[in-house]
């Protein structure tokens, strides 16, 4: 597979050919880190969120969601269903836009939830 970029030594544009084995080897460590982060996050999540995850699963967004087989790998490692967002490259930006549009409502909810948690 031809990959285009900038040669770090010369600073000039360059095309190199990578094999699928080289790409797979280069991605092993970052993918292992992603899976470990998911596992750690699940171990720390509150029970009510854990119940939602069991019922609805995990939704992957962003460029990493496009890595072939990452959804199956996370399912195998977490035991939870994993789905890729419909438009993973746009999902985070769209979600951020929704949060910004609903900031007043969300800030009241978060403030209320925080105050309730402080009284416990």
C-alpha positions in Angstrom: 0.0 0.0 0.0 1.5 3.3 -1.0 1.7 5.8 1.9 2.4 9.5 1.3 4.0 11.8 3.8 7.1 13.9 4.6 10.5 12.3 5.0 11.6 13.2 8.5 15.3 13.3 7.4 15.0 15.4 4.3 11.8 17.2 5.1 10.6 16.5 1.5 7.4 14.8 0.4 7.9 11.0 -0.1 5.9 7.9 -1.0 6.8 4.6 0.6 5.1 1.2 0.2 4.0 -0.6 3.3 2.8 -4.2 3.6 -0.2 -5.2 5.6 2.2 -7.0 8.0 4.1 -3.8 8.6 0.9 -1.8 9.2 -0.5 -4.5 11.5 2.8 -4.5 13.5 2.8 -0.7 13.7 -0.8 -0.7 15.1 -0.4 -3.5 17.6 0.8 -1.3 20.5 -1.7 1.5 20.0 -4.6 -1.0 19.7 -3.5 -2.8 22.8 -3.5 0.6 24.6 -7.0 1.4 23.4 -8.3 -2.0 24.6 -6.6 -1.6 28.0 -8.0 1.9 28.3 -11.5 0.6 27.6 -11.1 -2.1 30.2 -9.8 0.3 32.8 -12.6 2.7 32.2 -15.2 0.0 32.5 -13.7 -1.1 35.8 -14.1 2.4 37.2 -17.5 3.3 35.8 -20.5 3.8 38.2 -23.1 1.0 38.5 -25.8 2.9 36.7 -23.5 3.5 33.7 -22.4 -0.1 33.7 -26.1 -1.1 33.5 -26.5 1.2 30.4 -23.4 -0.3 28.8 -24.7 -3.9 29.4 -28.1 -2.9 27.8 -26.9 -0.7 25.0 -23.2 -1.5 24.5 -20.3 0.7 23.5 -20.4 3.1 20.5 -17.0 3.7 18.8 -16.4 7.1 17.3 -13.5 8.8 15.6 -10.9 7.5 13.2 -9.9 4.6 15.4 -13.4 3.2 15.0 -12.6 2.6 11.3 -9.8 0.1 12.1 -11.0 -3.2 10.8 -12.0 -5.6 13.5 -11.5 -3.2 16.5 -15.2 -3.5 17.4 -14.9 -7.3 17.5 -11.7 -7.1 19.5 -13.2 -4.8 22.1 -16.3 -7.0 22.3 -14.1 -10.0 23.0 -12.1 -8.2 25.6 -15.0 -6.4 27.4 -17.8 -8.9 27.0 -20.0 -6.0 25.8 -21.6 -5.3 22.4 -19.7 -2.7 20.5 -21.0 -0.7 17.5 -19.3 1.7 15.2 -21.1 5.1 15.0 -22.9 5.7 11.6 -20.4 8.5 10.7 -17.5 7.8 13.1 -15.4 10.7 11.7 -18.2 13.2 12.3 -19.8 11.8 15.4 -17.6 13.6 17.9 -18.0 16.9 16.2 -21.7 16.5 15.9 -22.0 15.4 19.6 -20.0 18.4 20.6 -22.3 20.7 18.6 -25.3 19.2 20.4 -23.7 19.7 23.8 -22.9 23.3 23.0 -26.4 24.0 21.7 -27.9 22.4 24.9 -25.3 23.9 27.3 -27.9 25.7 29.5 -30.0 22.6 30.0 -27.0 20.3 30.5 -25.3 22.6 33.0 -28.4 22.7 35.1 -28.6 18.9 35.0 -24.9 18.5 35.9 -25.2 21.1 38.7 -28.2 19.3 40.1 -26.6 15.9 39.9 -23.4 17.2 41.5 -25.3 18.8 44.4 -27.3 15.6 45.0 -24.0 13.6 45.0 -22.5 16.0 47.5 -25.3 15.4 50.0 -24.9 11.6 50.0 
